[in-house]
Amino acid sequence: MTDHLQSKPRAYSACVDFLSDGWLYAREVYQVEAGDEFEAERLARRRAQDSVYFNLRIPDLAMSVAIDPTDLDTEAA
């Protein structure tokens, strides 16, 4: 039997820019916990869809997401 390694969840800061026709009109920052940056981006995009700034009536609506880890090996105590 093989053990599968699962990465320990990490804290990430996700900066989501809301764009209309390529122009920034809002920005929100979310704190998410995820196994990696790809999962963190997916969670941030899902959360952004619940934002008041995510409105399908906005022309050419788009989102840009930047992910940064926020817990840099703070286990050494």
Residue pairs with C-beta under 8 A, 6 or more apart in sequence:
6 35
7 35
7 36
8 35
9 33
9 34
9 35
10 33
10 34
10 35
10 36
10 40
10 69
10 70
10 71
11 31
11 32
11 33
11 69
11 70
11 71
12 31
12 32
12 33
12 34
12 37
12 40
12 44
12 67
12 68
12 69
12 70
13 29
13 30
13 31
13 67
13 68
13 69
13 70
14 29
14 30
14 31
14 32
14 40
14 41
14 43
14 44
14 47
14 65
14 66
14 67
15 27
15 28
15 29
15 65
15 66
15 67
15 68
16 27
16 28
16 29
16 30
16 44
16 45
16 48
16 51
16 63
16 64
16 65
17 24
17 26
17 27
17 63
17 64
17 65
17 66
18 24
18 25
18 26
18 27
18 28
18 48
18 51
18 53
18 54
18 58
18 61
18 62
18 63
19 25
19 60
19 61
19 62
19 63
19 64
20 58
20 59
20 60
20 61
20 62
21 59
21 60
22 60
22 62
25 53
25 58
26 51
26 53
28 48
28 51
28 53
30 43
30 44
30 47
30 48
31 70
32 40
32 43
32 44
32 47
34 40
34 42
34 43
37 67
37 69
40 67
41 65
41 67
44 65
44 67
45 63
45 65
48 54
48 63
48 65
54 61
54 63
55 61
